[in-house]
Amino acid sequence: MYAIIATGGKQYLVKEGDVVKIEKLEQQEGENIKFEQVLMLEKDGKYSFGQPLLENCFVEGKIVRHGKGKKIVVLKYKPKKRYEKKIGHRQLFTEIKIEKISS
């Protein structure tokens, strides 16, 4: 059984027992979280699609930790103008362990 959920402006394919990195959430580590924006559900080879969301369907998980992703370098450059700007960025994330998919 797996599902596609939407959170933080992105969509994630999740299964029970998976650990997923998503956009940072405000809850504390160890708290339970419930995702109610379920777009698709696969159960016993049968697929259910929402239009846009499935009703009475949710995914429960537990927050494992918060952290920062790898550093990326953003370089802005304009030729012949002596303009160059180098910026680093690390995206914040929340790691979640998927515990239950309910339909």
C-alpha positions as CSV (number, residue, x, y, z in Angstrom):
1,M,0.0,0.0,0.0
2,Y,1.3,3.4,-0.9
3,A,0.0,6.9,-1.3
4,I,0.9,10.3,-2.8
5,I,0.6,13.2,-0.4
6,A,1.0,16.9,-0.9
7,T,2.9,19.1,1.6
8,G,5.0,22.2,1.3
9,G,4.0,22.7,-2.3
10,K,5.5,19.4,-3.4
11,Q,4.1,15.8,-3.8
12,Y,5.7,12.8,-2.2
13,L,5.2,9.0,-2.8
14,V,5.1,7.3,0.6
15,K,4.8,3.8,2.0
16,E,4.4,2.6,5.6
17,G,7.8,2.5,7.3
18,D,9.4,5.0,4.9
19,V,11.5,8.0,6.1
20,V,10.9,11.0,4.0
21,K,12.5,14.5,3.9
22,I,10.0,17.2,3.4
23,E,9.9,21.0,3.7
24,K,10.4,22.3,7.3
25,L,7.4,22.0,9.6
26,E,6.9,23.9,12.8
27,Q,6.1,20.9,15.1
28,Q,8.7,19.6,17.5
29,E,10.7,16.3,17.1
30,G,8.8,13.3,18.4
31,E,5.4,14.7,17.7
32,N,2.8,12.9,15.5
33,I,1.6,14.6,12.3
34,K,-1.4,13.8,10.1
35,F,-1.4,14.6,6.3
36,E,-4.9,15.0,5.0
37,Q,-4.0,16.1,1.5
38,V,-3.9,12.6,-0.1
39,L,-3.9,12.7,-3.9
40,M,-3.7,9.0,-4.7
41,L,-3.9,5.7,-2.9
42,E,-3.0,2.2,-4.0
43,K,-4.4,-0.7,-1.9
44,D,-4.3,-4.3,-3.0
45,G,-3.7,-3.5,-6.6
46,K,-6.6,-1.0,-6.8
47,Y,-6.0,2.7,-7.4
48,S,-8.0,5.5,-6.0
49,F,-7.5,9.0,-7.4
50,G,-8.8,12.2,-5.8
51,Q,-10.3,15.1,-7.7
52,P,-8.1,16.8,-6.4
53,L,-8.1,15.2,-3.0
54,L,-9.3,11.9,-1.6
55,E,-12.0,12.2,1.2
56,N,-11.7,10.2,4.5
57,C,-8.1,9.3,3.7
58,F,-5.0,10.4,5.6
59,V,-1.4,9.5,6.3
60,E,0.1,9.5,9.8
61,G,3.7,10.0,10.6
62,K,6.2,10.9,13.4
63,I,8.7,13.7,13.2
64,V,12.2,12.2,13.5
65,R,14.4,15.3,13.2
66,H,14.9,18.7,11.7
67,G,18.0,19.7,9.7
68,K,19.6,21.5,6.9
69,G,20.3,20.0,3.4
70,K,23.5,20.2,1.5
71,K,24.9,23.6,0.5
72,I,24.3,24.8,-3.0
73,V,26.1,27.7,-4.6
74,V,24.2,30.4,-6.4
75,L,26.4,32.5,-8.7
76,K,25.2,35.6,-10.4
77,Y,27.4,36.9,-13.2
78,K,27.2,39.6,-15.9
79,P,29.9,39.5,-18.5
80,K,31.8,42.7,-19.4
81,K,30.3,44.6,-16.4
82,R,32.6,43.4,-13.5
83,Y,29.6,42.0,-11.7
84,E,29.8,38.8,-9.8
85,K,27.9,37.7,-6.7
86,K,28.3,34.3,-5.0
87,I,25.7,33.1,-2.4
88,G,25.4,29.8,-0.6
89,H,22.1,28.3,0.5
90,R,21.0,25.4,2.7
91,Q,17.4,24.3,2.6
92,L,15.7,23.5,5.9
93,F,13.9,20.1,6.1
94,T,12.0,17.9,8.4
95,E,12.5,14.1,8.4
96,I,9.3,12.1,8.9
97,K,8.7,8.4,9.5
98,I,5.5,7.2,7.9
99,E,3.6,5.0,10.4
100,K,0.1,4.5,9.0
101,I,-1.9,5.0,5.7
102,S,-5.6,5.0,6.4
103,S,-8.4,5.0,3.8
